[in-house]
Amino acid sequence: MAVAAPSERAAHSRVRRGFEEGHDPEALEQVAVLAIPTIGFPQAMAALSWITDVTRDDDR
């Protein structure tokens, strides 16, 4: 829902929660790819960048 809203802050929060729950970064990034037919390619790519802000963080 956060990626379709579009809400960058909410997406970051949900990705962090996904990490806390033990989800792999690739699974979290897959969310944006799966959203392409629903929200469109440009918005899905924006969502992917929000997700990778957290999943590709050097502190992880």
PDB file of N, CA, C, O and CB in Angstrom:
ATOM      1  N   MET A   1       0.833  -1.189   0.000  1.00  0.00           N
ATOM      2  CA  MET A   1       0.000   0.000   0.000  1.00  0.00           C
ATOM      3  C   MET A   1       0.874   1.249   0.000  1.00  0.00           C
ATOM      4  O   MET A   1       0.548   2.236  -0.659  1.00  0.00           O
ATOM      5  CB  MET A   1      -0.946   0.000   1.212  1.00  0.00           C
ATOM      6  N   ALA A   2       1.977   1.211   0.732  1.00  0.00           N
ATOM      7  CA  ALA A   2       2.840   2.392   0.815  1.00  0.00           C
ATOM      8  C   ALA A   2       3.438   2.747  -0.537  1.00  0.00           C
ATOM      9  O   ALA A   2       3.607   3.928  -0.843  1.00  0.00           O
ATOM     10  CB  ALA A   2       3.954   2.163   1.827  1.00  0.00           C
ATOM     11  N   VAL A   3       3.759   1.761  -1.345  1.00  0.00           N
ATOM     12  CA  VAL A   3       4.350   2.051  -2.644  1.00  0.00           C
ATOM     13  C   VAL A   3       3.313   2.608  -3.609  1.00  0.00           C
ATOM     14  O   VAL A   3       3.660   3.384  -4.500  1.00  0.00           O
ATOM     15  CB  VAL A   3       4.988   0.798  -3.227  1.00  0.00           C
ATOM     16  N   ALA A   4       2.070   2.236  -3.454  1.00  0.00           N
ATOM     17  CA  ALA A   4       1.020   2.728  -4.333  1.00  0.00           C
ATOM     18  C   ALA A   4       0.484   4.077  -3.884  1.00  0.00           C
ATOM     19  O   ALA A   4      -0.151   4.775  -4.676  1.00  0.00           O
ATOM     20  CB  ALA A   4      -0.107   1.728  -4.402  1.00  0.00           C
ATOM     21  N   ALA A   5       0.721   4.463  -2.637  1.00  0.00           N
ATOM     22  CA  ALA A   5       0.123   5.672  -2.069  1.00  0.00           C
ATOM     23  C   ALA A   5       0.421   6.971  -2.808  1.00  0.00           C
ATOM     24  O   ALA A   5      -0.539   7.725  -2.966  1.00  0.00           O
ATOM     25  CB  ALA A   5       0.573   5.816  -0.685  1.00  0.00           C
ATOM     26  N   PRO A   6       1.540   7.324  -3.258  1.00  0.00           N
ATOM     27  CA  PRO A   6       2.918   6.936  -2.958  1.00  0.00           C
ATOM     28  C   PRO A   6       3.419   7.641  -1.700  1.00  0.00           C
ATOM     29  O   PRO A   6       3.231   8.847  -1.541  1.00  0.00           O
ATOM     30  CB  PRO A   6       3.838   7.258  -4.147  1.00  0.00           C
ATOM     31  N   SER A   7       4.047   6.895  -0.821  1.00  0.00           N
ATOM     32  CA  SER A   7       4.544   7.441   0.438  1.00  0.00           C
ATOM     33  C   SER A   7       5.935   6.887   0.729  1.00  0.00           C
ATOM     34  O   SER A   7       6.081   5.759   1.200  1.00  0.00           O
ATOM     35  CB  SER A   7       3.575   7.116   1.599  1.00  0.00           C
ATOM     36  N   GLU A   8       6.934   7.682   0.446  1.00  0.00           N
ATOM     37  CA  GLU A   8       8.322   7.246   0.650  1.00  0.00           C
ATOM     38  C   GLU A   8       8.595   6.907   2.107  1.00  0.00           C
ATOM     39  O   GLU A   8       9.205   5.880   2.403  1.00  0.00           O
ATOM     40  CB  GLU A   8       9.292   8.328   0.182  1.00  0.00           C
ATOM     41  N   ARG A   9       8.152   7.755   3.009  1.00  0.00           N
ATOM     42  CA  ARG A   9       8.380   7.522   4.442  1.00  0.00           C
ATOM     43  C   ARG A   9       7.732   6.216   4.901  1.00  0.00           C
ATOM     44  O   ARG A   9       8.346   5.450   5.643  1.00  0.00           O
ATOM     45  CB  ARG A   9       7.831   8.698   5.269  1.00  0.00           C
ATOM     46  N   ALA A  10       6.515   5.961   4.473  1.00  0.00           N
ATOM     47  CA  ALA A  10       5.831   4.720   4.850  1.00  0.00           C
ATOM     48  C   ALA A  10       6.526   3.512   4.248  1.00  0.00           C
ATOM     49  O   ALA A  10       6.636   2.472   4.898  1.00  0.00           O
ATOM     50  CB  ALA A  10       4.365   4.755   4.404  1.00  0.00           C
ATOM     51  N   ALA A  11       6.998   3.637   3.013  1.00  0.00           N
ATOM     52  CA  ALA A  11       7.713   2.524   2.382  1.00  0.00           C
ATOM     53  C   ALA A  11       8.981   2.201   3.156  1.00  0.00           C
ATOM     54  O   ALA A  11       9.268   1.030   3.408  1.00  0.00           O
ATOM     55  CB  ALA A  11       8.054   2.856   0.918  1.00  0.00           C
ATOM     56  N   HIS A  12       9.742   3.217   3.536  1.00  0.00           N
ATOM     57  CA  HIS A  12      10.952   2.989   4.335  1.00  0.00           C
ATOM     58  C   HIS A  12      10.602   2.260   5.632  1.00  0.00           C
ATOM     59  O   HIS A  12      11.284   1.316   6.030  1.00  0.00           O
ATOM     60  CB  HIS A  12      11.662   4.332   4.649  1.00  0.00           C
ATOM     61  N   SER A  13       9.538   2.708   6.279  1.00  0.00           N
ATOM     62  CA  SER A  13       9.114   2.095   7.538  1.00  0.00           C
ATOM     63  C   SER A  13       8.744   0.622   7.357  1.00  0.00           C
ATOM     64  O   SER A  13       9.132  -0.221   8.165  1.00  0.00           O
ATOM     65  CB  SER A  13       7.928   2.859   8.120  1.00  0.00           C
ATOM     66  N   ARG A  14       7.994   0.316   6.297  1.00  0.00           N
ATOM     67  CA  ARG A  14       7.580  -1.066   6.053  1.00  0.00           C
ATOM     68  C   ARG A  14       8.770  -1.957   5.707  1.00  0.00           C
ATOM     69  O   ARG A  14       8.809  -3.124   6.097  1.00  0.00           O
ATOM     70  CB  ARG A  14       6.550  -1.116   4.928  1.00  0.00           C
ATOM     71  N   VAL A  15       9.733  -1.412   4.981  1.00  0.00           N
ATOM     72  CA  VAL A  15      10.919  -2.204   4.638  1.00  0.00           C
ATOM     73  C   VAL A  15      11.722  -2.502   5.903  1.00  0.00           C
ATOM     74  O   VAL A  15      12.193  -3.624   6.091  1.00  0.00           O
ATOM     75  CB  VAL A  15      11.802  -1.458   3.596  1.00  0.00           C
ATOM     76  N   ARG A  16      11.876  -1.513   6.757  1.00  0.00           N
ATOM     77  CA  ARG A  16      12.581  -1.759   8.033  1.00  0.00           C
ATOM     78  C   ARG A  16      11.872  -2.838   8.840  1.00  0.00           C
ATOM     79  O   ARG A  16      12.516  -3.709   9.425  1.00  0.00           O
ATOM     80  CB  ARG A  16      12.678  -0.456   8.866  1.00  0.00           C
ATOM     81  N   ARG A  17      10.549  -2.777   8.870  1.00  0.00           N
ATOM     82  CA  ARG A  17       9.780  -3.797   9.591  1.00  0.00           C
ATOM     83  C   ARG A  17       9.982  -5.171   8.954  1.00  0.00           C
ATOM     84  O   ARG A  17      10.094  -6.174   9.659  1.00  0.00           O
ATOM     85  CB  ARG A  17       8.278  -3.433   9.609  1.00  0.00           C
ATOM     86  N   GLY A  18      10.028  -5.215   7.633  1.00  0.00           N
ATOM     87  CA  GLY A  18      10.291  -6.471   6.942  1.00  0.00           C
ATOM     88  C   GLY A  18      11.619  -7.075   7.350  1.00  0.00           C
ATOM     89  O   GLY A  18      11.727  -8.286   7.543  1.00  0.00           O
ATOM     90  N   PHE A  19      12.642  -6.217   7.483  1.00  0.00           N
ATOM     91  CA  PHE A  19      13.941  -6.701   7.960  1.00  0.00           C
ATOM     92  C   PHE A  19      13.816  -7.263   9.370  1.00  0.00           C
ATOM     93  O   PHE A  19      14.363  -8.324   9.670  1.00  0.00           O
ATOM     94  CB  PHE A  19      14.988  -5.571   7.930  1.00  0.00           C
ATOM     95  N   GLU A  20      13.101  -6.557  10.229  1.00  0.00           N
ATOM     96  CA  GLU A  20      12.914  -7.026  11.610  1.00  0.00           C
ATOM     97  C   GLU A  20      12.223  -8.383  11.648  1.00  0.00           C
ATOM     98  O   GLU A  20      12.480  -9.192  12.539  1.00  0.00           O
ATOM     99  CB  GLU A  20      12.100  -6.008  12.414  1.00  0.00           C
ATOM    100  N   GLU A  21      11.355  -8.625  10.689  1.00  0.00           N
ATOM    101  CA  GLU A  21      10.624  -9.889  10.642  1.00  0.00           C
ATOM    102  C   GLU A  21      11.389 -10.981   9.907  1.00  0.00           C
ATOM    103  O   GLU A  21      10.906 -12.108   9.788  1.00  0.00           O
ATOM    104  CB  GLU A  21       9.283  -9.683   9.984  1.00  0.00           C
ATOM    105  N   GLY A  22      12.588 -10.652   9.411  1.00  0.00           N
ATOM    106  CA  GLY A  22      13.447 -11.666   8.815  1.00  0.00           C
ATOM    107  C   GLY A  22      13.332 -11.858   7.313  1.00  0.00           C
ATOM    108  O   GLY A  22      13.830 -12.853   6.785  1.00  0.00           O
ATOM    109  N   HIS A  23      12.688 -10.934   6.611  1.00  0.00           N
ATOM    110  CA  HIS A  23      12.563 -11.062   5.159  1.00  0.00           C
ATOM    111  C   HIS A  23      13.871 -10.691   4.466  1.00  0.00           C
ATOM    112  O   HIS A  23      14.592  -9.802   4.920  1.00  0.00           O
ATOM    113  CB  HIS A  23      11.419 -10.177   4.638  1.00  0.00           C
ATOM    114  N   ASP A  24      14.171 -11.373   3.372  1.00  0.00           N
ATOM    115  CA  ASP A  24      15.371 -11.100   2.590  1.00  0.00           C
ATOM    116  C   ASP A  24      15.210  -9.795   1.815  1.00  0.00           C
ATOM    117  O   ASP A  24      14.098  -9.445   1.422  1.00  0.00           O
ATOM    118  CB  ASP A  24      15.668 -12.266   1.626  1.00  0.00           C
ATOM    119  N   PRO A  25      16.315  -9.066   1.591  1.00  0.00           N
ATOM    120  CA  PRO A  25      16.236  -7.835   0.799  1.00  0.00           C
ATOM    121  C   PRO A  25      15.633  -8.055  -0.584  1.00  0.00           C
ATOM    122  O   PRO A  25      14.875  -7.217  -1.073  1.00  0.00           O
ATOM    123  CB  PRO A  25      17.611  -7.230   0.653  1.00  0.00           C
ATOM    124  N   GLU A  26      15.966  -9.177  -1.213  1.00  0.00           N
ATOM    125  CA  GLU A  26      15.442  -9.454  -2.548  1.00  0.00           C
ATOM    126  C   GLU A  26      13.924  -9.611  -2.530  1.00  0.00           C
ATOM    127  O   GLU A  26      13.248  -9.183  -3.465  1.00  0.00           O
ATOM    128  CB  GLU A  26      16.091 -10.714  -3.119  1.00  0.00           C
ATOM    129  N   ALA A  27      13.391 -10.211  -1.493  1.00  0.00           N
ATOM    130  CA  ALA A  27      11.936 -10.376  -1.382  1.00  0.00           C
ATOM    131  C   ALA A  27      11.255  -9.024  -1.211  1.00  0.00           C
ATOM    132  O   ALA A  27      10.185  -8.787  -1.769  1.00  0.00           O
ATOM    133  CB  ALA A  27      11.582 -11.302  -0.201  1.00  0.00           C
ATOM    134  N   LEU A  28      11.873  -8.149  -0.444  1.00  0.00           N
ATOM    135  CA  LEU A  28      11.305  -6.821  -0.247  1.00  0.00           C
ATOM    136  C   LEU A  28      11.361  -6.004  -1.535  1.00  0.00           C
ATOM    137  O   LEU A  28      10.423  -5.269  -1.844  1.00  0.00           O
ATOM    138  CB  LEU A  28      12.043  -6.088   0.875  1.00  0.00           C
ATOM    139  N   GLU A  29      12.441  -6.124  -2.278  1.00  0.00           N
ATOM    140  CA  GLU A  29      12.568  -5.419  -3.554  1.00  0.00           C
ATOM    141  C   GLU A  29      11.586  -5.956  -4.587  1.00  0.00           C
ATOM    142  O   GLU A  29      11.155  -5.218  -5.473  1.00  0.00           O
ATOM    143  CB  GLU A  29      13.995  -5.533  -4.084  1.00  0.00           C
ATOM    144  N   GLN A  30      11.231  -7.217  -4.484  1.00  0.00           N
ATOM    145  CA  GLN A  30      10.281  -7.840  -5.408  1.00  0.00           C
ATOM    146  C   GLN A  30       8.915  -7.160  -5.346  1.00  0.00           C
ATOM    147  O   GLN A  30       8.164  -7.182  -6.321  1.00  0.00           O
ATOM    148  CB  GLN A  30      10.135  -9.331  -5.093  1.00  0.00           C
ATOM    149  N   VAL A  31       8.598  -6.567  -4.219  1.00  0.00           N
ATOM    150  CA  VAL A  31       7.319  -5.871  -4.070  1.00  0.00           C
ATOM    151  C   VAL A  31       7.149  -4.820  -5.162  1.00  0.00           C
ATOM    152  O   VAL A  31       6.083  -4.723  -5.770  1.00  0.00           O
ATOM    153  CB  VAL A  31       7.219  -5.215  -2.680  1.00  0.00           C
ATOM    154  N   ALA A  32       8.187  -4.037  -5.411  1.00  0.00           N
ATOM    155  CA  ALA A  32       8.098  -2.990  -6.439  1.00  0.00           C
ATOM    156  C   ALA A  32       7.914  -3.593  -7.820  1.00  0.00           C
ATOM    157  O   ALA A  32       7.143  -3.075  -8.628  1.00  0.00           O
ATOM    158  CB  ALA A  32       9.351  -2.109  -6.419  1.00  0.00           C
ATOM    159  N   VAL A  33       8.607  -4.671  -8.094  1.00  0.00           N
ATOM    160  CA  VAL A  33       8.494  -5.305  -9.408  1.00  0.00           C
ATOM    161  C   VAL A  33       7.074  -5.846  -9.614  1.00  0.00           C
ATOM    162  O   VAL A  33       6.499  -5.709 -10.693  1.00  0.00           O
ATOM    163  CB  VAL A  33       9.535  -6.446  -9.553  1.00  0.00           C
ATOM    164  N   LEU A  34       6.532  -6.448  -8.589  1.00  0.00           N
ATOM    165  CA  LEU A  34       5.178  -6.995  -8.690  1.00  0.00           C
ATOM    166  C   LEU A  34       4.114  -5.902  -8.803  1.00  0.00           C
ATOM    167  O   LEU A  34       3.004  -6.162  -9.267  1.00  0.00           O
ATOM    168  CB  LEU A  34       4.884  -7.870  -7.484  1.00  0.00           C
ATOM    169  N   ALA A  35       4.449  -4.691  -8.383  1.00  0.00           N
ATOM    170  CA  ALA A  35       3.492  -3.589  -8.422  1.00  0.00           C
ATOM    171  C   ALA A  35       3.385  -2.941  -9.802  1.00  0.00           C
ATOM    172  O   ALA A  35       2.474  -2.146 -10.031  1.00  0.00           O
ATOM    173  CB  ALA A  35       3.876  -2.546  -7.406  1.00  0.00           C
ATOM    174  N   ILE A  36       4.293  -3.259 -10.722  1.00  0.00           N
ATOM    175  CA  ILE A  36       4.317  -2.598 -12.031  1.00  0.00           C
ATOM    176  C   ILE A  36       2.955  -2.626 -12.739  1.00  0.00           C
ATOM    177  O   ILE A  36       2.505  -1.573 -13.191  1.00  0.00           O
ATOM    178  CB  ILE A  36       5.362  -3.257 -12.916  1.00  0.00           C
ATOM    179  N   PRO A  37       2.276  -3.775 -12.858  1.00  0.00           N
ATOM    180  CA  PRO A  37       0.992  -3.765 -13.582  1.00  0.00           C
ATOM    181  C   PRO A  37      -0.088  -2.918 -12.904  1.00  0.00           C
ATOM    182  O   PRO A  37      -0.986  -2.404 -13.570  1.00  0.00           O
ATOM    183  CB  PRO A  37       0.485  -5.178 -13.731  1.00  0.00           C
ATOM    184  N   THR A  38       0.000  -2.778 -11.606  1.00  0.00           N
ATOM    185  CA  THR A  38      -1.035  -2.069 -10.863  1.00  0.00           C
ATOM    186  C   THR A  38      -0.795  -0.568 -10.807  1.00  0.00           C
ATOM    187  O   THR A  38      -1.705   0.218 -11.066  1.00  0.00           O
ATOM    188  CB  THR A  38      -1.127  -2.615  -9.468  1.00  0.00           C
ATOM    189  N   ILE A  39       0.438  -0.165 -10.465  1.00  0.00           N
ATOM    190  CA  ILE A  39       0.700   1.265 -10.246  1.00  0.00           C
ATOM    191  C   ILE A  39       1.481   1.918 -11.372  1.00  0.00           C
ATOM    192  O   ILE A  39       1.671   3.134 -11.368  1.00  0.00           O
ATOM    193  CB  ILE A  39       1.449   1.453  -8.960  1.00  0.00           C
ATOM    194  N   GLY A  40       1.935   1.131 -12.335  1.00  0.00           N
ATOM    195  CA  GLY A  40       2.676   1.670 -13.459  1.00  0.00           C
ATOM    196  C   GLY A  40       4.180   1.633 -13.233  1.00  0.00           C
ATOM    197  O   GLY A  40       4.671   1.631 -12.104  1.00  0.00           O
ATOM    198  N   PHE A  41       4.889   1.605 -14.357  1.00  0.00           N
ATOM    199  CA  PHE A  41       6.343   1.464 -14.309  1.00  0.00           C
ATOM    200  C   PHE A  41       7.037   2.629 -13.588  1.00  0.00           C
ATOM    201  O   PHE A  41       7.885   2.373 -12.734  1.00  0.00           O
ATOM    202  CB  PHE A  41       6.888   1.345 -15.716  1.00  0.00           C
ATOM    203  N   PRO A  42       6.717   3.893 -13.890  1.00  0.00           N
ATOM    204  CA  PRO A  42       7.428   4.984 -13.223  1.00  0.00           C
ATOM    205  C   PRO A  42       7.267   4.970 -11.702  1.00  0.00           C
ATOM    206  O   PRO A  42       8.241   5.145 -10.969  1.00  0.00           O
ATOM    207  CB  PRO A  42       6.947   6.303 -13.762  1.00  0.00           C
ATOM    208  N   GLN A  43       6.035   4.761 -11.232  1.00  0.00           N
ATOM    209  CA  GLN A  43       5.819   4.730  -9.788  1.00  0.00           C
ATOM    210  C   GLN A  43       6.470   3.503  -9.150  1.00  0.00           C
ATOM    211  O   GLN A  43       6.983   3.587  -8.034  1.00  0.00           O
ATOM    212  CB  GLN A  43       4.324   4.747  -9.479  1.00  0.00           C
ATOM    213  N   ALA A  44       6.455   2.374  -9.842  1.00  0.00           N
ATOM    214  CA  ALA A  44       7.101   1.169  -9.314  1.00  0.00           C
ATOM    215  C   ALA A  44       8.615   1.370  -9.203  1.00  0.00           C
ATOM    216  O   ALA A  44       9.234   0.891  -8.253  1.00  0.00           O
ATOM    217  CB  ALA A  44       6.789  -0.048 -10.214  1.00  0.00           C
ATOM    218  N   MET A  45       9.207   2.069 -10.159  1.00  0.00           N
ATOM    219  CA  MET A  45      10.650   2.327 -10.091  1.00  0.00           C
ATOM    220  C   MET A  45      10.979   3.304  -8.963  1.00  0.00           C
ATOM    221  O   MET A  45      12.021   3.187  -8.319  1.00  0.00           O
ATOM    222  CB  MET A  45      11.161   2.882 -11.435  1.00  0.00           C
ATOM    223  N   ALA A  46      10.089   4.265  -8.725  1.00  0.00           N
ATOM    224  CA  ALA A  46      10.275   5.151  -7.570  1.00  0.00           C
ATOM    225  C   ALA A  46      10.203   4.329  -6.280  1.00  0.00           C
ATOM    226  O   ALA A  46      11.015   4.510  -5.373  1.00  0.00           O
ATOM    227  CB  ALA A  46       9.200   6.287  -7.559  1.00  0.00           C
ATOM    228  N   ALA A  47       9.234   3.433  -6.213  1.00  0.00           N
ATOM    229  CA  ALA A  47       9.096   2.576  -5.035  1.00  0.00           C
ATOM    230  C   ALA A  47      10.326   1.694  -4.855  1.00  0.00           C
ATOM    231  O   ALA A  47      10.785   1.491  -3.731  1.00  0.00           O
ATOM    232  CB  ALA A  47       7.837   1.706  -5.148  1.00  0.00           C
ATOM    233  N   LEU A  48      10.856   1.177  -5.944  1.00  0.00           N
ATOM    234  CA  LEU A  48      12.063   0.353  -5.848  1.00  0.00           C
ATOM    235  C   LEU A  48      13.213   1.175  -5.272  1.00  0.00           C
ATOM    236  O   LEU A  48      13.993   0.667  -4.466  1.00  0.00           O
ATOM    237  CB  LEU A  48      12.449  -0.217  -7.234  1.00  0.00           C
ATOM    238  N   SER A  49      13.323   2.421  -5.673  1.00  0.00           N
ATOM    239  CA  SER A  49      14.400   3.257  -5.119  1.00  0.00           C
ATOM    240  C   SER A  49      14.185   3.485  -3.628  1.00  0.00           C
ATOM    241  O   SER A  49      15.154   3.528  -2.871  1.00  0.00           O
ATOM    242  CB  SER A  49      14.475   4.613  -5.858  1.00  0.00           C
ATOM    243  N   TRP A  50      12.935   3.633  -3.190  1.00  0.00           N
ATOM    244  CA  TRP A  50      12.669   3.796  -1.756  1.00  0.00           C
ATOM    245  C   TRP A  50      13.029   2.534  -0.994  1.00  0.00           C
ATOM    246  O   TRP A  50      13.587   2.598   0.101  1.00  0.00           O
ATOM    247  CB  TRP A  50      11.197   4.151  -1.514  1.00  0.00           C
ATOM    248  N   ILE A  51      12.710   1.387  -1.575  1.00  0.00           N
ATOM    249  CA  ILE A  51      13.012   0.111  -0.926  1.00  0.00           C
ATOM    250  C   ILE A  51      14.524  -0.098  -0.852  1.00  0.00           C
ATOM    251  O   ILE A  51      15.054  -0.497   0.185  1.00  0.00           O
ATOM    252  CB  ILE A  51      12.343  -1.060  -1.687  1.00  0.00           C
ATOM    253  N   THR A  52      15.211   0.175  -1.959  1.00  0.00           N
ATOM    254  CA  THR A  52      16.665  -0.030  -1.959  1.00  0.00           C
ATOM    255  C   THR A  52      17.395   0.997  -1.097  1.00  0.00           C
ATOM    256  O   THR A  52      18.541   0.772  -0.707  1.00  0.00           O
ATOM    257  CB  THR A  52      17.199   0.029  -3.381  1.00  0.00           C
ATOM    258  N   ASP A  53      16.736   2.133  -0.793  1.00  0.00           N
ATOM    259  CA  ASP A  53      17.328   3.063   0.184  1.00  0.00           C
ATOM    260  C   ASP A  53      17.626   2.321   1.477  1.00  0.00           C
ATOM    261  O   ASP A  53      18.640   2.570   2.130  1.00  0.00           O
ATOM    262  CB  ASP A  53      16.380   4.270   0.457  1.00  0.00           C
ATOM    263  N   VAL A  54      16.746   1.421   1.833  1.00  0.00           N
ATOM    264  CA  VAL A  54      16.898   0.674   3.093  1.00  0.00           C
ATOM    265  C   VAL A  54      17.642  -0.638   2.880  1.00  0.00           C
ATOM    266  O   VAL A  54      18.535  -0.967   3.661  1.00  0.00           O
ATOM    267  CB  VAL A  54      15.526   0.394   3.717  1.00  0.00           C
ATOM    268  N   THR A  55      17.293  -1.400   1.833  1.00  0.00           N
ATOM    269  CA  THR A  55      17.896  -2.717   1.650  1.00  0.00           C
ATOM    270  C   THR A  55      19.358  -2.647   1.268  1.00  0.00           C
ATOM    271  O   THR A  55      20.113  -3.568   1.577  1.00  0.00           O
ATOM    272  CB  THR A  55      17.148  -3.481   0.605  1.00  0.00           C
ATOM    273  N   ARG A  56      19.776  -1.591   0.612  1.00  0.00           N
ATOM    274  CA  ARG A  56      21.179  -1.463   0.168  1.00  0.00           C
ATOM    275  C   ARG A  56      21.982  -0.552   1.080  1.00  0.00           C
ATOM    276  O   ARG A  56      23.088  -0.138   0.732  1.00  0.00           O
ATOM    277  CB  ARG A  56      21.238  -0.931  -1.262  1.00  0.00           C
ATOM    278  N   ASP A  57      21.431  -0.239   2.244  1.00  0.00           N
ATOM    279  CA  ASP A  57      22.124   0.603   3.214  1.00  0.00           C
ATOM    280  C   ASP A  57      23.413  -0.075   3.647  1.00  0.00           C
ATOM    281  O   ASP A  57      23.399  -1.254   3.999  1.00  0.00           O
ATOM    282  CB  ASP A  57      21.225   0.894   4.437  1.00  0.00           C
ATOM    283  N   ASP A  58      24.522   0.644   3.629  1.00  0.00           N
ATOM    284  CA  ASP A  58      25.827   0.078   3.983  1.00  0.00           C
ATOM    285  C   ASP A  58      25.925  -0.363   5.435  1.00  0.00           C
ATOM    286  O   ASP A  58      26.811  -1.140   5.790  1.00  0.00           O
ATOM    287  CB  ASP A  58      26.903   1.078   3.703  1.00  0.00           C
ATOM    288  N   ASP A  59      25.005   0.138   6.290  1.00  0.00           N
ATOM    289  CA  ASP A  59      25.050  -0.228   7.710  1.00  0.00           C
ATOM    290  C   ASP A  59      24.464  -1.599   7.971  1.00  0.00           C
ATOM    291  O   ASP A  59      24.577  -2.094   9.093  1.00  0.00           O
ATOM    292  CB  ASP A  59      24.314   0.797   8.537  1.00  0.00           C
ATOM    293  N   ARG A  60      23.843  -2.239   6.991  1.00  0.00           N
ATOM    294  CA  ARG A  60      23.210  -3.551   7.210  1.00  0.00           C
ATOM    295  C   ARG A  60      24.205  -4.655   7.017  1.00  0.00           C
ATOM    296  O   ARG A  60      23.861  -5.829   7.157  1.00  0.00           O
ATOM    297  CB  ARG A  60      22.023  -3.754   6.269  1.00  0.00           C
TER     298      ARG A  60
END
